[in-house]
């Protein structure tokens, strides 16, 4: 995982990142893990007016990155706007828990080992109205998890779907919410108003102890908070679990043992309101200490490529820049929130 800090306007941040990658011989168009088909180009063209209306800053950042890379912005738009709306997509696990004095958010990103050297942690300090934030990504500009200056933490999991409409894709929706929102409640209300293009979950937590999970696609938007004091948690994988979203799951696909990962988190977190749940326990859970979560066979070309814990009570970040079962966690003190 490499690290970058971006400042200035969205366009300037995009240009800085695109130029830096090009200077080091990294040409984005040469490393895209899927073909840029006519369908992806057409879908991106249909999505562009949505972003220009609701999130024009991100369209500018993509243009800046394209200028830095010296490439056609339509290629980057095709990658970013279709990434979660069209397979393939990454398989990940998220949790949030408010047990005792703890307010914890955790996420593990499971993806292709062939691309793990491109994984990035980024700090944004933008000058054109966005909240400062830090996040992690497998694919420049979009974010898969992060926390902003107000302590709002969000992580995504993608859900396989053949349904799509022009609208926000998961990684850009997550980044939009981190840039614009202070609290879980604000993020839920904001996301519910936006056109959604892809299928995904969003797990959210803030320093007040409010936690929630959103499950949505281009046709439905549902969210839930914990209802039992003894079970003050939410978790998510690469399938929907809220009853209204159940019919939107696609049976018979390889979602990297999503149901088993969900059961592992649920089992470890049940009753946490009574017994507590610490940062060390979150590390153990995400490292596979309570059952299957990250124990992939790297020979198959898949693995947990990073894992992160946001301690929202103490405003601390712990990250494993690889599979936590092997790499452990290190505290990252660069971002203050």
Secondary structure, 3 states (H helix, E strand, C coil): CEEEEEEECHHHHHHHHHHHHHHCCCCHHHCCCCCCCHHHHHHHHHHHHHHHHHCHHHHHHHHHHHHHHCCCHHHHHHHHHHCCCCCCCCEEEEEEECCCCCCEEEEEEEEEHHHHHHCEEEEEEECCCCCCEEEEECCCCCCCEEEECCCCEEEEEECCCCCCCCCECHHHHHHHHHHHCCCHHHHHHHHHHCCECCCEEEEEECCCCCEEEEEECCCCEEEECCCCHHHCEEEECCCCCCHHHHHHCCCCCCCCCHHHHHHHHHHHHCCHHHHCCCHHHHHHHHCCCCCCCCCCCHHHCEEEEEEEEEECCCCEEEEECCCHHHHCCEECCCCCC
